[in-house]
Structures are given as structure tokens and as C-alpha cells.
Amino acid sequence: MLKSRGATFEVSDKTPAKMSYRMRQSDIREYLDDLKHDEGVVPEAFVIFDDYEKFPNYAANFVYTPEKTGLTQEHVDQALKILGVEDGK
């Protein structure tokens, strides 16, 4: 879906599957901190796809994907906008 809308990048990683609804923001923060401190990597941009509606600390990077519908083209378009990929550019 991403490439068909103009993305020229690869998805490079994902957070561990251990996350719980209550702790997801903390787990994401820990994951990003670990990337920076352990691997020296600071993502230029990132998107969080999740079916949990409340991510206030990452609102600018968050795309809500309801469990009922899963990932849709609309969600992909929102993600590409967050990542700076618009109109196939």
C-alpha cells in the first residue's frame, strides 16, 4: 500500500510485541530511546499505527487504525503525510 502511493522507503523496524494497551506510549518512548542510545539512530520520521485511540505524546506521529477495519488506504495516506510523502513525491 505504501509503495503504490509513492513511498520510496522501506519499513525499517517495529516495536516489540510485548506492549500492552496501558503501557504502549512508554514502550514506544523506550524503543525510540534505545534506538538512539544503543544504535545511535534517531529516526528522521516515524508513524505509529495502532488500534488504541489515545497517544497524546505522539499525536503528530499517530494513525488510529480501528481493529474493526484494520489498515486502510486512508490510514496509509495519513501515514505518508506524516512521513512527508505526498502526491507520489
PyMOL Python script that loads the backbone (N, CA, C, O; Angstrom):
from pymol import cmd

cmd.read_pdbstr("""\
ATOM      1  N   MET A   1       0.822  -1.206   0.000  1.00  0.00           N
ATOM      2  CA  MET A   1       0.000   0.000   0.000  1.00  0.00           C
ATOM      3  C   MET A   1       0.859   1.260   0.000  1.00  0.00           C
ATOM      4  O   MET A   1       0.538   2.231  -0.685  1.00  0.00           O
ATOM      5  N   LEU A   2       1.938   1.250   0.757  1.00  0.00           N
ATOM      6  CA  LEU A   2       2.783   2.445   0.841  1.00  0.00           C
ATOM      7  C   LEU A   2       3.429   2.759  -0.511  1.00  0.00           C
ATOM      8  O   LEU A   2       3.381   3.897  -0.977  1.00  0.00           O
ATOM      9  N   LYS A   3       4.027   1.754  -1.129  1.00  0.00           N
ATOM     10  CA  LYS A   3       4.714   1.989  -2.404  1.00  0.00           C
ATOM     11  C   LYS A   3       3.762   2.422  -3.510  1.00  0.00           C
ATOM     12  O   LYS A   3       4.135   3.217  -4.372  1.00  0.00           O
ATOM     13  N   SER A   4       2.536   1.906  -3.493  1.00  0.00           N
ATOM     14  CA  SER A   4       1.577   2.280  -4.529  1.00  0.00           C
ATOM     15  C   SER A   4       1.167   3.745  -4.411  1.00  0.00           C
ATOM     16  O   SER A   4       0.605   4.310  -5.349  1.00  0.00           O
ATOM     17  N   ARG A   5       1.442   4.357  -3.272  1.00  0.00           N
ATOM     18  CA  ARG A   5       1.107   5.767  -3.053  1.00  0.00           C
ATOM     19  C   ARG A   5       2.336   6.671  -3.104  1.00  0.00           C
ATOM     20  O   ARG A   5       2.250   7.842  -2.734  1.00  0.00           O
ATOM     21  N   GLY A   6       3.484   6.150  -3.558  1.00  0.00           N
ATOM     22  CA  GLY A   6       4.637   6.991  -3.775  1.00  0.00           C
ATOM     23  C   GLY A   6       5.766   6.843  -2.778  1.00  0.00           C
ATOM     24  O   GLY A   6       6.774   7.540  -2.898  1.00  0.00           O
ATOM     25  N   ALA A   7       5.639   5.977  -1.815  1.00  0.00           N
ATOM     26  CA  ALA A   7       6.715   5.797  -0.836  1.00  0.00           C
ATOM     27  C   ALA A   7       7.903   5.109  -1.499  1.00  0.00           C
ATOM     28  O   ALA A   7       7.737   4.127  -2.223  1.00  0.00           O
ATOM     29  N   THR A   8       9.086   5.625  -1.250  1.00  0.00           N
ATOM     30  CA  THR A   8      10.308   5.038  -1.799  1.00  0.00           C
ATOM     31  C   THR A   8      11.206   4.510  -0.694  1.00  0.00           C
ATOM     32  O   THR A   8      12.392   4.278  -0.924  1.00  0.00           O
ATOM     33  N   PHE A   9      10.673   4.320   0.479  1.00  0.00           N
ATOM     34  CA  PHE A   9      11.442   3.863   1.631  1.00  0.00           C
ATOM     35  C   PHE A   9      10.979   2.480   2.063  1.00  0.00           C
ATOM     36  O   PHE A   9       9.918   2.006   1.656  1.00  0.00           O
ATOM     37  N   GLU A  10      11.779   1.855   2.880  1.00  0.00           N
ATOM     38  CA  GLU A  10      11.428   0.576   3.462  1.00  0.00           C
ATOM     39  C   GLU A  10      11.027   0.784   4.920  1.00  0.00           C
ATOM     40  O   GLU A  10      11.549   1.675   5.590  1.00  0.00           O
ATOM     41  N   VAL A  11      10.120  -0.023   5.399  1.00  0.00           N
ATOM     42  CA  VAL A  11       9.806  -0.033   6.820  1.00  0.00           C
ATOM     43  C   VAL A  11      10.998  -0.679   7.487  1.00  0.00           C
ATOM     44  O   VAL A  11      11.359  -1.809   7.157  1.00  0.00           O
ATOM     45  N   SER A  12      11.620   0.029   8.430  1.00  0.00           N
ATOM     46  CA  SER A  12      12.888  -0.447   8.963  1.00  0.00           C
ATOM     47  C   SER A  12      12.778  -1.225  10.258  1.00  0.00           C
ATOM     48  O   SER A  12      13.695  -1.970  10.603  1.00  0.00           O
ATOM     49  N   ASP A  13      11.695  -1.075  10.976  1.00  0.00           N
ATOM     50  CA  ASP A  13      11.608  -1.778  12.248  1.00  0.00           C
ATOM     51  C   ASP A  13      10.211  -1.658  12.816  1.00  0.00           C
ATOM     52  O   ASP A  13       9.343  -0.990  12.253  1.00  0.00           O
ATOM     53  N   LYS A  14      10.013  -2.314  13.936  1.00  0.00           N
ATOM     54  CA  LYS A  14       8.748  -2.228  14.653  1.00  0.00           C
ATOM     55  C   LYS A  14       9.037  -2.407  16.134  1.00  0.00           C
ATOM     56  O   LYS A  14      10.088  -2.926  16.512  1.00  0.00           O
ATOM     57  N   THR A  15       8.118  -1.984  16.952  1.00  0.00           N
ATOM     58  CA  THR A  15       8.294  -2.150  18.390  1.00  0.00           C
ATOM     59  C   THR A  15       8.060  -3.608  18.772  1.00  0.00           C
ATOM     60  O   THR A  15       7.395  -4.347  18.046  1.00  0.00           O
ATOM     61  N   PRO A  16       8.605  -4.014  19.902  1.00  0.00           N
ATOM     62  CA  PRO A  16       8.409  -5.398  20.344  1.00  0.00           C
ATOM     63  C   PRO A  16       6.930  -5.722  20.576  1.00  0.00           C
ATOM     64  O   PRO A  16       6.134  -4.832  20.877  1.00  0.00           O
ATOM     65  N   ALA A  17       6.579  -6.966  20.437  1.00  0.00           N
ATOM     66  CA  ALA A  17       5.192  -7.405  20.601  1.00  0.00           C
ATOM     67  C   ALA A  17       4.753  -7.438  22.055  1.00  0.00           C
ATOM     68  O   ALA A  17       3.587  -7.721  22.330  1.00  0.00           O
ATOM     69  N   LYS A  18       5.641  -7.161  22.988  1.00  0.00           N
ATOM     70  CA  LYS A  18       5.317  -7.246  24.413  1.00  0.00           C
ATOM     71  C   LYS A  18       4.381  -6.150  24.900  1.00  0.00           C
ATOM     72  O   LYS A  18       3.886  -6.218  26.025  1.00  0.00           O
ATOM     73  N   MET A  19       4.135  -5.160  24.085  1.00  0.00           N
ATOM     74  CA  MET A  19       3.393  -3.985  24.541  1.00  0.00           C
ATOM     75  C   MET A  19       1.973  -4.320  24.977  1.00  0.00           C
ATOM     76  O   MET A  19       1.299  -5.156  24.375  1.00  0.00           O
ATOM     77  N   SER A  20       1.542  -3.655  26.024  1.00  0.00           N
ATOM     78  CA  SER A  20       0.166  -3.755  26.479  1.00  0.00           C
ATOM     79  C   SER A  20      -0.524  -2.429  26.195  1.00  0.00           C
ATOM     80  O   SER A  20       0.150  -1.419  25.996  1.00  0.00           O
ATOM     81  N   TYR A  21      -1.843  -2.411  26.173  1.00  0.00           N
ATOM     82  CA  TYR A  21      -2.559  -1.159  25.922  1.00  0.00           C
ATOM     83  C   TYR A  21      -2.147  -0.075  26.909  1.00  0.00           C
ATOM     84  O   TYR A  21      -1.925   1.071  26.517  1.00  0.00           O
ATOM     85  N   ARG A  22      -2.045  -0.426  28.165  1.00  0.00           N
ATOM     86  CA  ARG A  22      -1.761   0.554  29.194  1.00  0.00           C
ATOM     87  C   ARG A  22      -0.359   1.141  29.060  1.00  0.00           C
ATOM     88  O   ARG A  22      -0.128   2.285  29.453  1.00  0.00           O
ATOM     89  N   MET A  23       0.567   0.382  28.517  1.00  0.00           N
ATOM     90  CA  MET A  23       1.972   0.778  28.519  1.00  0.00           C
ATOM     91  C   MET A  23       2.512   1.167  27.141  1.00  0.00           C
ATOM     92  O   MET A  23       3.709   1.427  27.019  1.00  0.00           O
ATOM     93  N   ARG A  24       1.698   1.215  26.125  1.00  0.00           N
ATOM     94  CA  ARG A  24       2.219   1.397  24.772  1.00  0.00           C
ATOM     95  C   ARG A  24       3.041   2.673  24.600  1.00  0.00           C
ATOM     96  O   ARG A  24       4.102   2.635  23.977  1.00  0.00           O
ATOM     97  N   GLN A  25       2.577   3.796  25.137  1.00  0.00           N
ATOM     98  CA  GLN A  25       3.353   5.026  24.970  1.00  0.00           C
ATOM     99  C   GLN A  25       4.719   4.908  25.631  1.00  0.00           C
ATOM    100  O   GLN A  25       5.724   5.350  25.074  1.00  0.00           O
ATOM    101  N   SER A  26       4.753   4.317  26.808  1.00  0.00           N
ATOM    102  CA  SER A  26       6.032   4.115  27.496  1.00  0.00           C
ATOM    103  C   SER A  26       6.933   3.180  26.702  1.00  0.00           C
ATOM    104  O   SER A  26       8.135   3.420  26.595  1.00  0.00           O
ATOM    105  N   ASP A  27       6.363   2.120  26.146  1.00  0.00           N
ATOM    106  CA  ASP A  27       7.151   1.182  25.349  1.00  0.00           C
ATOM    107  C   ASP A  27       7.692   1.845  24.083  1.00  0.00           C
ATOM    108  O   ASP A  27       8.828   1.588  23.684  1.00  0.00           O
ATOM    109  N   ILE A  28       6.894   2.683  23.463  1.00  0.00           N
ATOM    110  CA  ILE A  28       7.357   3.392  22.263  1.00  0.00           C
ATOM    111  C   ILE A  28       8.479   4.354  22.615  1.00  0.00           C
ATOM    112  O   ILE A  28       9.485   4.422  21.909  1.00  0.00           O
ATOM    113  N   ARG A  29       8.316   5.096  23.698  1.00  0.00           N
ATOM    114  CA  ARG A  29       9.379   6.006  24.137  1.00  0.00           C
ATOM    115  C   ARG A  29      10.663   5.226  24.436  1.00  0.00           C
ATOM    116  O   ARG A  29      11.749   5.641  24.035  1.00  0.00           O
ATOM    117  N   GLU A  30      10.540   4.108  25.133  1.00  0.00           N
ATOM    118  CA  GLU A  30      11.701   3.276  25.447  1.00  0.00           C
ATOM    119  C   GLU A  30      12.366   2.753  24.174  1.00  0.00           C
ATOM    120  O   GLU A  30      13.592   2.747  24.057  1.00  0.00           O
ATOM    121  N   TYR A  31      11.548   2.319  23.234  1.00  0.00           N
ATOM    122  CA  TYR A  31      12.065   1.827  21.960  1.00  0.00           C
ATOM    123  C   TYR A  31      12.857   2.909  21.228  1.00  0.00           C
ATOM    124  O   TYR A  31      13.961   2.655  20.747  1.00  0.00           O
ATOM    125  N   LEU A  32      12.295   4.116  21.146  1.00  0.00           N
ATOM    126  CA  LEU A  32      12.988   5.218  20.469  1.00  0.00           C
ATOM    127  C   LEU A  32      14.267   5.607  21.215  1.00  0.00           C
ATOM    128  O   LEU A  32      15.290   5.886  20.589  1.00  0.00           O
ATOM    129  N   ASP A  33      14.211   5.626  22.541  1.00  0.00           N
ATOM    130  CA  ASP A  33      15.405   5.919  23.341  1.00  0.00           C
ATOM    131  C   ASP A  33      16.484   4.866  23.120  1.00  0.00           C
ATOM    132  O   ASP A  33      17.663   5.201  22.995  1.00  0.00           O
ATOM    133  N   ASP A  34      16.088   3.596  23.071  1.00  0.00           N
ATOM    134  CA  ASP A  34      17.051   2.518  22.832  1.00  0.00           C
ATOM    135  C   ASP A  34      17.701   2.653  21.460  1.00  0.00           C
ATOM    136  O   ASP A  34      18.905   2.435  21.323  1.00  0.00           O
ATOM    137  N   LEU A  35      16.928   3.007  20.456  1.00  0.00           N
ATOM    138  CA  LEU A  35      17.498   3.228  19.120  1.00  0.00           C
ATOM    139  C   LEU A  35      18.583   4.288  19.172  1.00  0.00           C
ATOM    140  O   LEU A  35      19.662   4.131  18.599  1.00  0.00           O
ATOM    141  N   LYS A  36      18.275   5.364  19.867  1.00  0.00           N
ATOM    142  CA  LYS A  36      19.211   6.487  19.948  1.00  0.00           C
ATOM    143  C   LYS A  36      20.459   6.117  20.746  1.00  0.00           C
ATOM    144  O   LYS A  36      21.579   6.355  20.294  1.00  0.00           O
ATOM    145  N   HIS A  37      20.273   5.542  21.916  1.00  0.00           N
ATOM    146  CA  HIS A  37      21.401   5.283  22.811  1.00  0.00           C
ATOM    147  C   HIS A  37      22.194   4.034  22.441  1.00  0.00           C
ATOM    148  O   HIS A  37      23.422   4.042  22.528  1.00  0.00           O
ATOM    149  N   ASP A  38      21.527   2.974  22.034  1.00  0.00           N
ATOM    150  CA  ASP A  38      22.217   1.717  21.756  1.00  0.00           C
ATOM    151  C   ASP A  38      22.761   1.634  20.335  1.00  0.00           C
ATOM    152  O   ASP A  38      23.815   1.044  20.100  1.00  0.00           O
ATOM    153  N   GLU A  39      22.040   2.226  19.395  1.00  0.00           N
ATOM    154  CA  GLU A  39      22.427   2.096  17.992  1.00  0.00           C
ATOM    155  C   GLU A  39      22.810   3.422  17.339  1.00  0.00           C
ATOM    156  O   GLU A  39      23.259   3.440  16.193  1.00  0.00           O
ATOM    157  N   GLY A  40      22.637   4.524  18.055  1.00  0.00           N
ATOM    158  CA  GLY A  40      22.968   5.835  17.500  1.00  0.00           C
ATOM    159  C   GLY A  40      22.031   6.270  16.393  1.00  0.00           C
ATOM    160  O   GLY A  40      22.407   7.071  15.538  1.00  0.00           O
ATOM    161  N   VAL A  41      20.827   5.754  16.401  1.00  0.00           N
ATOM    162  CA  VAL A  41      19.858   6.044  15.343  1.00  0.00           C
ATOM    163  C   VAL A  41      18.744   6.921  15.891  1.00  0.00           C
ATOM    164  O   VAL A  41      18.118   6.604  16.903  1.00  0.00           O
ATOM    165  N   VAL A  42      18.509   8.034  15.199  1.00  0.00           N
ATOM    166  CA  VAL A  42      17.368   8.884  15.502  1.00  0.00           C
ATOM    167  C   VAL A  42      16.531   8.929  14.221  1.00  0.00           C
ATOM    168  O   VAL A  42      16.968   9.497  13.220  1.00  0.00           O
ATOM    169  N   PRO A  43      15.345   8.343  14.243  1.00  0.00           N
ATOM    170  CA  PRO A  43      14.537   8.317  13.021  1.00  0.00           C
ATOM    171  C   PRO A  43      14.254   9.726  12.500  1.00  0.00           C
ATOM    172  O   PRO A  43      13.930  10.634  13.265  1.00  0.00           O
ATOM    173  N   GLU A  44      14.384   9.882  11.195  1.00  0.00           N
ATOM    174  CA  GLU A  44      14.030  11.165  10.577  1.00  0.00           C
ATOM    175  C   GLU A  44      12.528  11.395  10.716  1.00  0.00           C
ATOM    176  O   GLU A  44      12.075  12.523  10.911  1.00  0.00           O
ATOM    177  N   ALA A  45      11.781  10.329  10.615  1.00  0.00           N
ATOM    178  CA  ALA A  45      10.325  10.386  10.737  1.00  0.00           C
ATOM    179  C   ALA A  45       9.845   8.999  11.117  1.00  0.00           C
ATOM    180  O   ALA A  45      10.493   7.996  10.819  1.00  0.00           O
ATOM    181  N   PHE A  46       8.706   8.960  11.778  1.00  0.00           N
ATOM    182  CA  PHE A  46       8.120   7.672  12.113  1.00  0.00           C
ATOM    183  C   PHE A  46       6.615   7.811  12.260  1.00  0.00           C
ATOM    184  O   PHE A  46       6.088   8.896  12.504  1.00  0.00           O
ATOM    185  N   VAL A  47       5.943   6.680  12.103  1.00  0.00           N
ATOM    186  CA  VAL A  47       4.495   6.621  12.231  1.00  0.00           C
ATOM    187  C   VAL A  47       4.155   5.489  13.190  1.00  0.00           C
ATOM    188  O   VAL A  47       4.768   4.422  13.170  1.00  0.00           O
ATOM    189  N   ILE A  48       3.178   5.749  14.014  1.00  0.00           N
ATOM    190  CA  ILE A  48       2.638   4.728  14.907  1.00  0.00           C
ATOM    191  C   ILE A  48       1.254   4.367  14.387  1.00  0.00           C
ATOM    192  O   ILE A  48       0.350   5.202  14.372  1.00  0.00           O
ATOM    193  N   PHE A  49       1.094   3.119  13.961  1.00  0.00           N
ATOM    194  CA  PHE A  49      -0.221   2.589  13.618  1.00  0.00           C
ATOM    195  C   PHE A  49      -0.706   1.830  14.837  1.00  0.00           C
ATOM    196  O   PHE A  49       0.004   0.957  15.336  1.00  0.00           O
ATOM    197  N   ASP A  50      -1.871   2.133  15.321  1.00  0.00           N
ATOM    198  CA  ASP A  50      -2.369   1.404  16.480  1.00  0.00           C
ATOM    199  C   ASP A  50      -3.876   1.473  16.559  1.00  0.00           C
ATOM    200  O   ASP A  50      -4.499   2.416  16.071  1.00  0.00           O
ATOM    201  N   ASP A  51      -4.454   0.455  17.184  1.00  0.00           N
ATOM    202  CA  ASP A  51      -5.902   0.431  17.364  1.00  0.00           C
ATOM    203  C   ASP A  51      -6.313   0.944  18.736  1.00  0.00           C
ATOM    204  O   ASP A  51      -7.475   0.824  19.124  1.00  0.00           O
ATOM    205  N   TYR A  52      -5.372   1.511  19.464  1.00  0.00           N
ATOM    206  CA  TYR A  52      -5.666   2.157  20.744  1.00  0.00           C
ATOM    207  C   TYR A  52      -5.735   3.643  20.477  1.00  0.00           C
ATOM    208  O   TYR A  52      -4.801   4.201  19.900  1.00  0.00           O
ATOM    209  N   GLU A  53      -6.809   4.306  20.876  1.00  0.00           N
ATOM    210  CA  GLU A  53      -7.083   5.668  20.431  1.00  0.00           C
ATOM    211  C   GLU A  53      -6.267   6.776  21.087  1.00  0.00           C
ATOM    212  O   GLU A  53      -6.216   7.882  20.549  1.00  0.00           O
ATOM    213  N   LYS A  54      -5.637   6.526  22.209  1.00  0.00           N
ATOM    214  CA  LYS A  54      -5.052   7.629  22.961  1.00  0.00           C
ATOM    215  C   LYS A  54      -3.530   7.579  22.994  1.00  0.00           C
ATOM    216  O   LYS A  54      -2.940   6.792  23.735  1.00  0.00           O
ATOM    217  N   PHE A  55      -2.907   8.418  22.192  1.00  0.00           N
ATOM    218  CA  PHE A  55      -1.463   8.565  22.165  1.00  0.00           C
ATOM    219  C   PHE A  55      -1.112  10.055  22.185  1.00  0.00           C
ATOM    220  O   PHE A  55      -0.510  10.550  21.231  1.00  0.00           O
ATOM    221  N   PRO A  56      -1.472  10.779  23.243  1.00  0.00           N
ATOM    222  CA  PRO A  56      -1.266  12.227  23.248  1.00  0.00           C
ATOM    223  C   PRO A  56       0.200  12.655  23.094  1.00  0.00           C
ATOM    224  O   PRO A  56       0.470  13.707  22.514  1.00  0.00           O
ATOM    225  N   ASN A  57       1.128  11.874  23.591  1.00  0.00           N
ATOM    226  CA  ASN A  57       2.547  12.252  23.476  1.00  0.00           C
ATOM    227  C   ASN A  57       3.085  12.073  22.065  1.00  0.00           C
ATOM    228  O   ASN A  57       4.141  12.609  21.728  1.00  0.00           O
ATOM    229  N   TYR A  58       2.376  11.333  21.251  1.00  0.00           N
ATOM    230  CA  TYR A  58       2.817  11.076  19.879  1.00  0.00           C
ATOM    231  C   TYR A  58       1.721  11.413  18.864  1.00  0.00           C
ATOM    232  O   TYR A  58       1.629  10.780  17.812  1.00  0.00           O
ATOM    233  N   ALA A  59       0.912  12.386  19.173  1.00  0.00           N
ATOM    234  CA  ALA A  59      -0.223  12.732  18.306  1.00  0.00           C
ATOM    235  C   ALA A  59       0.214  13.052  16.878  1.00  0.00           C
ATOM    236  O   ALA A  59      -0.486  12.702  15.928  1.00  0.00           O
ATOM    237  N   ALA A  60       1.348  13.706  16.716  1.00  0.00           N
ATOM    238  CA  ALA A  60       1.816  14.093  15.381  1.00  0.00           C
ATOM    239  C   ALA A  60       2.313  12.901  14.566  1.00  0.00           C
ATOM    240  O   ALA A  60       2.481  13.012  13.351  1.00  0.00           O
ATOM    241  N   ASN A  61       2.548  11.770  15.216  1.00  0.00           N
ATOM    242  CA  ASN A  61       3.075  10.583  14.549  1.00  0.00           C
ATOM    243  C   ASN A  61       2.085   9.424  14.536  1.00  0.00           C
ATOM    244  O   ASN A  61       2.426   8.314  14.127  1.00  0.00           O
ATOM    245  N   PHE A  62       0.872   9.681  14.979  1.00  0.00           N
ATOM    246  CA  PHE A  62      -0.069   8.606  15.239  1.00  0.00           C
ATOM    247  C   PHE A  62      -1.172   8.510  14.191  1.00  0.00           C
ATOM    248  O   PHE A  62      -1.751   9.515  13.777  1.00  0.00           O
ATOM    249  N   VAL A  63      -1.447   7.272  13.772  1.00  0.00           N
ATOM    250  CA  VAL A  63      -2.576   6.985  12.889  1.00  0.00           C
ATOM    251  C   VAL A  63      -3.408   5.894  13.566  1.00  0.00           C
ATOM    252  O   VAL A  63      -2.946   4.771  13.768  1.00  0.00           O
ATOM    253  N   TYR A  64      -4.626   6.250  13.905  1.00  0.00           N
ATOM    254  CA  TYR A  64      -5.541   5.306  14.547  1.00  0.00           C
ATOM    255  C   TYR A  64      -6.090   4.343  13.509  1.00  0.00           C
ATOM    256  O   TYR A  64      -6.686   4.761  12.516  1.00  0.00           O
ATOM    257  N   THR A  65      -5.887   3.054  13.740  1.00  0.00           N
ATOM    258  CA  THR A  65      -6.383   2.015  12.850  1.00  0.00           C
ATOM    259  C   THR A  65      -7.318   1.107  13.645  1.00  0.00           C
ATOM    260  O   THR A  65      -6.854   0.186  14.316  1.00  0.00           O
ATOM    261  N   PRO A  66      -8.616   1.350  13.580  1.00  0.00           N
ATOM    262  CA  PRO A  66      -9.555   0.555  14.363  1.00  0.00           C
ATOM    263  C   PRO A  66      -9.421  -0.939  14.077  1.00  0.00           C
ATOM    264  O   PRO A  66      -9.244  -1.350  12.931  1.00  0.00           O
ATOM    265  N   GLU A  67      -9.508  -1.727  15.116  1.00  0.00           N
ATOM    266  CA  GLU A  67      -9.411  -3.180  14.949  1.00  0.00           C
ATOM    267  C   GLU A  67     -10.476  -3.691  13.981  1.00  0.00           C
ATOM    268  O   GLU A  67     -10.242  -4.648  13.242  1.00  0.00           O
ATOM    269  N   LYS A  68     -11.631  -3.060  13.988  1.00  0.00           N
ATOM    270  CA  LYS A  68     -12.749  -3.487  13.139  1.00  0.00           C
ATOM    271  C   LYS A  68     -12.417  -3.403  11.650  1.00  0.00           C
ATOM    272  O   LYS A  68     -12.826  -4.265  10.872  1.00  0.00           O
ATOM    273  N   THR A  69     -11.669  -2.357  11.249  1.00  0.00           N
ATOM    274  CA  THR A  69     -11.360  -2.176   9.824  1.00  0.00           C
ATOM    275  C   THR A  69      -9.929  -2.545   9.470  1.00  0.00           C
ATOM    276  O   THR A  69      -9.646  -2.879   8.319  1.00  0.00           O
ATOM    277  N   GLY A  70      -9.025  -2.490  10.436  1.00  0.00           N
ATOM    278  CA  GLY A  70      -7.617  -2.718  10.124  1.00  0.00           C
ATOM    279  C   GLY A  70      -7.048  -1.545   9.333  1.00  0.00           C
ATOM    280  O   GLY A  70      -7.637  -0.465   9.284  1.00  0.00           O
ATOM    281  N   LEU A  71      -5.917  -1.773   8.727  1.00  0.00           N
ATOM    282  CA  LEU A  71      -5.236  -0.742   7.946  1.00  0.00           C
ATOM    283  C   LEU A  71      -5.967  -0.526   6.627  1.00  0.00           C
ATOM    284  O   LEU A  71      -6.228  -1.478   5.890  1.00  0.00           O
ATOM    285  N   THR A  72      -6.295   0.727   6.333  1.00  0.00           N
ATOM    286  CA  THR A  72      -6.986   1.070   5.090  1.00  0.00           C
ATOM    287  C   THR A  72      -6.127   2.041   4.289  1.00  0.00           C
ATOM    288  O   THR A  72      -5.118   2.543   4.783  1.00  0.00           O
ATOM    289  N   GLN A  73      -6.531   2.298   3.063  1.00  0.00           N
ATOM    290  CA  GLN A  73      -5.793   3.249   2.227  1.00  0.00           C
ATOM    291  C   GLN A  73      -5.790   4.635   2.858  1.00  0.00           C
ATOM    292  O   GLN A  73      -4.799   5.358   2.747  1.00  0.00           O
ATOM    293  N   GLU A  74      -6.870   5.015   3.510  1.00  0.00           N
ATOM    294  CA  GLU A  74      -6.928   6.307   4.196  1.00  0.00           C
ATOM    295  C   GLU A  74      -5.846   6.408   5.270  1.00  0.00           C
ATOM    296  O   GLU A  74      -5.215   7.453   5.427  1.00  0.00           O
ATOM    297  N   HIS A  75      -5.638   5.325   6.003  1.00  0.00           N
ATOM    298  CA  HIS A  75      -4.595   5.315   7.028  1.00  0.00           C
ATOM    299  C   HIS A  75      -3.215   5.444   6.397  1.00  0.00           C
ATOM    300  O   HIS A  75      -2.352   6.156   6.911  1.00  0.00           O
ATOM    301  N   VAL A  76      -3.015   4.757   5.289  1.00  0.00           N
ATOM    302  CA  VAL A  76      -1.741   4.845   4.578  1.00  0.00           C
ATOM    303  C   VAL A  76      -1.502   6.279   4.116  1.00  0.00           C
ATOM    304  O   VAL A  76      -0.390   6.791   4.246  1.00  0.00           O
ATOM    305  N   ASP A  77      -2.521   6.923   3.585  1.00  0.00           N
ATOM    306  CA  ASP A  77      -2.381   8.313   3.143  1.00  0.00           C
ATOM    307  C   ASP A  77      -2.024   9.232   4.311  1.00  0.00           C
ATOM    308  O   ASP A  77      -1.194  10.129   4.162  1.00  0.00           O
ATOM    309  N   GLN A  78      -2.646   9.015   5.472  1.00  0.00           N
ATOM    310  CA  GLN A  78      -2.300   9.804   6.659  1.00  0.00           C
ATOM    311  C   GLN A  78      -0.850   9.575   7.050  1.00  0.00           C
ATOM    312  O   GLN A  78      -0.135  10.522   7.379  1.00  0.00           O
ATOM    313  N   ALA A  79      -0.415   8.326   7.017  1.00  0.00           N
ATOM    314  CA  ALA A  79       0.966   7.991   7.382  1.00  0.00           C
ATOM    315  C   ALA A  79       1.956   8.634   6.430  1.00  0.00           C
ATOM    316  O   ALA A  79       2.971   9.181   6.862  1.00  0.00           O
ATOM    317  N   LEU A  80       1.671   8.574   5.149  1.00  0.00           N
ATOM    318  CA  LEU A  80       2.576   9.175   4.165  1.00  0.00           C
ATOM    319  C   LEU A  80       2.692  10.684   4.367  1.00  0.00           C
ATOM    320  O   LEU A  80       3.769  11.256   4.203  1.00  0.00           O
ATOM    321  N   LYS A  81       1.598  11.314   4.717  1.00  0.00           N
ATOM    322  CA  LYS A  81       1.636  12.751   5.008  1.00  0.00           C
ATOM    323  C   LYS A  81       2.549  13.022   6.210  1.00  0.00           C
ATOM    324  O   LYS A  81       3.353  13.954   6.183  1.00  0.00           O
ATOM    325  N   ILE A  82       2.427  12.216   7.250  1.00  0.00           N
ATOM    326  CA  ILE A  82       3.295  12.358   8.424  1.00  0.00           C
ATOM    327  C   ILE A  82       4.756  12.194   8.025  1.00  0.00           C
ATOM    328  O   ILE A  82       5.629  12.903   8.525  1.00  0.00           O
ATOM    329  N   LEU A  83       5.014  11.254   7.120  1.00  0.00           N
ATOM    330  CA  LEU A  83       6.376  10.975   6.697  1.00  0.00           C
ATOM    331  C   LEU A  83       6.893  11.933   5.633  1.00  0.00           C
ATOM    332  O   LEU A  83       8.052  11.846   5.228  1.00  0.00           O
ATOM    333  N   GLY A  84       6.051  12.832   5.185  1.00  0.00           N
ATOM    334  CA  GLY A  84       6.470  13.825   4.203  1.00  0.00           C
ATOM    335  C   GLY A  84       6.395  13.346   2.776  1.00  0.00           C
ATOM    336  O   GLY A  84       7.038  13.922   1.898  1.00  0.00           O
ATOM    337  N   VAL A  85       5.627  12.304   2.523  1.00  0.00           N
ATOM    338  CA  VAL A  85       5.434  11.773   1.171  1.00  0.00           C
ATOM    339  C   VAL A  85       4.009  12.085   0.770  1.00  0.00           C
ATOM    340  O   VAL A  85       3.059  11.526   1.318  1.00  0.00           O
ATOM    341  N   GLU A  86       3.868  12.987  -0.193  1.00  0.00           N
ATOM    342  CA  GLU A  86       2.526  13.370  -0.639  1.00  0.00           C
ATOM    343  C   GLU A  86       2.474  13.409  -2.152  1.00  0.00           C
ATOM    344  O   GLU A  86       3.444  13.783  -2.812  1.00  0.00           O
ATOM    345  N   ASP A  87       1.337  13.019  -2.692  1.00  0.00           N
ATOM    346  CA  ASP A  87       1.091  13.082  -4.131  1.00  0.00           C
ATOM    347  C   ASP A  87       2.151  12.359  -4.941  1.00  0.00           C
ATOM    348  O   ASP A  87       2.545  12.818  -6.013  1.00  0.00           O
ATOM    349  N   GLY A  88       2.619  11.208  -4.419  1.00  0.00           N
ATOM    350  CA  GLY A  88       3.578  10.412  -5.178  1.00  0.00           C
ATOM    351  C   GLY A  88       4.962  10.996  -5.229  1.00  0.00           C
ATOM    352  O   GLY A  88       5.777  10.557  -6.041  1.00  0.00           O
ATOM    353  N   LYS A  89       5.265  11.976  -4.391  1.00  0.00           N
ATOM    354  CA  LYS A  89       6.599  12.610  -4.428  1.00  0.00           C
ATOM    355  C   LYS A  89       7.467  12.086  -3.324  1.00  0.00           C
ATOM    356  O   LYS A  89       8.619  12.500  -3.195  1.00  0.00           O
TER     357      LYS A  89
END
""", "prot")
cmd.dss("prot")
cmd.show_as("cartoon", "prot")
cmd.util.cbc("prot")
cmd.orient("prot")
